[in-house]
Amino acid sequence: MTTHGFILAAPASGTGKTVAAALLLAAFRQRGVAVSGFKTGPDYIDPGFLAAGAGRTAPNIDPWGMRTETQQAVLTSIAGSASLIIGEGVMGLFDGARDGTGSTADLAQALNVPIVLVVDGRGMAASAAALISGFARHRDDITIAGVLFTRIGHVGHYELLAAAARSVGVNPLGWIGRDSAVELPSRHLGLVQAGEHEGLTETFEAMAGRLARTVDLD
């Protein structure tokens, strides 16, 4: 990968990684950084939220349905107009087809892109160390560059989680608080589509302006 970038991945679905990716794209864009986003897998809903954050279309890169050469070509196509690329993973980091292939971890390995682990911090503190350690050490051919915590109630809670991450050698990158304005409602097939959220881009931009106070964007 010739430009800077990373993939946001999580232990499981429902951790807030779609919101995290969209807000990070919006926050970097507000700083004047040319950003692009992409969605891992064939999902047709999440790219709309990433596009709202980035201000440009977010393609899919599917590690199960695309050859490695095609994955690289899609990445190259968006890298030409961006200095920072943020991808969003699918399901849990290591989840893929029945034989285990086609996961976000596989894509990160194929593209040589680091991973930022997104952890829903509700209801835990020191126990986060075991979870983070397990994900960081499960495969030695990928890199967990740091961890971002979501749905945090206050800075004191984040400090406990950050200490847990540091205790297992993983860099805490910040936190996103609980805010109903950016909780995306679901349907039986997934999230409600981006176009059905009135004022979505404005909401992301407002939230992104506050993100710099709780997330290390440097």
C-alpha positions in Angstrom: 0.0 0.0 0.0 1.6 3.3 -1.1 -0.5 5.7 0.8 -1.1 5.8 4.6 -4.1 3.8 5.8 -5.6 1.2 8.1 -8.6 -1.0 8.5 -11.0 -0.7 11.4 -11.9 -4.2 12.6 -13.7 -5.6 15.7 -14.2 -8.7 17.7 -17.8 -8.9 16.4 -20.5 -7.1 14.6 -22.3 -4.3 16.5 -19.3 -2.7 18.1 -19.8 0.7 16.4 -17.1 0.3 13.8 -19.3 1.8 11.0 -19.8 4.9 13.0 -16.2 5.0 14.0 -15.0 4.7 10.4 -17.4 7.4 9.2 -16.5 9.8 12.0 -12.7 9.3 11.5 -13.1 10.0 7.8 -15.1 13.2 8.6 -12.6 14.3 11.2 -9.5 13.9 9.0 -11.4 15.6 6.1 -12.1 18.6 8.4 -8.3 18.8 9.0 -7.8 19.1 5.2 -6.6 15.5 4.7 -7.7 13.9 1.4 -9.5 10.8 2.6 -11.1 7.7 1.0 -12.9 4.9 2.7 -13.7 1.3 1.7 -15.9 -1.5 3.0 -14.6 -5.0 3.4 -16.9 -7.6 1.7 -19.9 -7.2 -0.5 -22.0 -5.1 1.9 -24.1 -2.5 0.1 -25.3 -0.5 3.1 -22.1 0.5 5.0 -20.4 2.2 2.0 -23.1 4.9 2.1 -22.2 5.8 5.7 -18.5 5.8 4.8 -19.2 8.0 1.8 -21.1 10.5 4.0 -18.0 10.8 6.2 -15.4 11.0 3.4 -17.4 13.1 1.0 -16.8 10.7 -1.8 -17.9 7.2 -2.9 -16.6 4.3 -0.8 -16.0 1.1 -2.8 -16.1 -2.5 -1.6 -13.1 -4.7 -1.4 -14.1 -8.3 -1.1 -11.4 -10.7 0.1 -13.6 -13.7 -0.6 -15.1 -12.7 -4.0 -12.1 -10.9 -5.5 -8.6 -12.1 -6.5 -5.8 -10.4 -4.7 -4.8 -8.6 -7.8 -8.4 -7.1 -8.0 -8.3 -6.1 -4.4 -5.0 -4.3 -5.0 -6.4 -2.6 -8.1 -9.4 -1.2 -6.2 -7.1 0.1 -3.5 -4.8 1.7 -6.0 -7.8 3.4 -7.7 -8.8 5.2 -4.5 -5.2 5.8 -3.4 -4.6 8.0 -6.4 -6.8 10.8 -5.0 -6.3 10.3 -1.2 -3.4 10.6 1.2 -5.2 8.6 3.9 -7.4 5.5 3.3 -9.6 4.1 6.1 -11.2 0.7 5.6 -14.1 -0.9 7.6 -13.9 -4.6 8.3 -16.8 -7.1 8.2 -18.2 -9.0 11.2 -15.4 -10.0 13.5 -11.7 -9.7 12.5 -11.2 -13.4 11.8 -14.7 -14.2 10.5 -15.1 -15.3 6.9 -16.4 -18.2 4.9 -17.0 -21.6 6.5 -13.4 -22.6 5.7 -12.2 -19.4 7.5 -11.1 -17.6 4.3 -12.2 -14.2 3.2 -11.9 -12.4 6.6 -10.9 -8.9 7.3 -7.6 -10.3 8.6 -7.0 -12.0 5.3 -7.6 -8.6 3.5 -5.3 -6.8 5.8 -2.6 -9.4 5.3 -3.0 -9.4 1.5 -2.9 -5.6 1.3 -0.2 -5.2 4.0 -2.5 -2.8 5.9 -2.4 -2.4 9.7 -5.5 -2.9 11.8 -7.1 -0.7 14.4 -9.2 -2.8 16.7 -12.6 -1.3 17.6 -13.8 -2.5 21.0 -17.1 -1.8 22.6 -16.1 -0.8 26.1 -19.4 -1.1 27.8 -19.4 -3.2 31.0 -15.7 -3.9 31.1 -12.4 -2.5 32.4 -9.3 -4.6 33.1 -11.0 -7.6 31.4 -10.4 -5.8 28.1 -6.7 -6.8 28.3 -7.6 -10.4 27.8 -9.7 -9.7 24.8 -7.2 -7.3 23.2 -4.3 -9.7 23.8 -6.1 -12.6 22.2 -6.9 -10.7 19.0 -3.4 -9.2 18.8 -1.7 -12.6 19.1 -4.1 -14.8 17.2 -2.2 -14.4 13.9 1.4 -13.4 13.4 1.0 -12.2 9.8 -1.2 -9.2 10.6 -0.5 -6.0 12.7 -2.8 -4.6 15.3 -1.6 -1.0 15.4 -3.9 0.1 18.2 -7.3 0.0 19.8 -10.2 2.4 19.7 -12.9 2.1 22.3 -16.6 2.9 21.6 -19.7 3.6 23.7 -17.6 5.0 26.6 -19.5 7.0 29.2 -16.7 9.2 30.6 -13.0 9.7 30.5 -12.4 7.8 33.7 -13.8 4.7 32.1 -11.6 5.1 29.1 -8.5 5.5 31.3 -9.1 2.1 32.8 -9.5 0.5 29.4 -6.4 2.4 28.1 -4.4 0.9 30.9 -5.7 -2.5 30.1 -4.6 -2.1 26.5 -1.1 -0.9 27.5 -0.7 -3.8 29.8 -0.7 -6.2 26.9 1.4 -4.0 24.6 -1.3 -2.5 22.4 -1.5 1.3 22.0 -4.9 2.9 23.0 -5.9 5.5 20.4 -8.8 7.1 22.1 -12.6 6.7 22.6 -16.0 7.5 21.2 -18.7 8.2 23.6 -22.3 7.0 23.8 -24.4 9.3 21.7 -27.9 8.4 20.3 -27.3 10.8 17.4 -24.9 8.4 15.8 -26.4 5.1 16.8 -27.5 3.6 13.5 -30.8 1.7 13.6 -31.0 -1.8 12.2 -33.3 -3.8 10.1 -33.4 -7.6 9.7 -30.9 -7.4 6.8 -28.6 -4.9 8.5 -28.4 -1.1 9.0 -31.0 1.3 7.7 -29.5 2.8 4.6 -27.6 6.1 4.7 -30.0 7.9 2.5 -32.8 7.3 5.1 -31.0 9.3 7.7 -31.9 13.0 7.3 -29.0 15.3 7.9 -26.5 12.4 8.2 -23.5 14.2 6.8 -24.1 17.2 9.1 -24.4 14.9 12.1 -21.1 13.2 11.2 -19.4 16.6 10.7 -20.7 17.8 14.1 -19.6 14.7 15.9 -16.2 14.7 14.1 -15.5 18.1 15.4 -15.6 16.7 18.9 -13.7 13.5 18.0 -10.4 15.3 18.1 -10.8 15.8 21.9 -11.0 12.1 22.5 -9.1 10.3 19.7 -5.5 10.7 18.7 -5.6 11.8 15.1 -1.9 12.2 14.8 
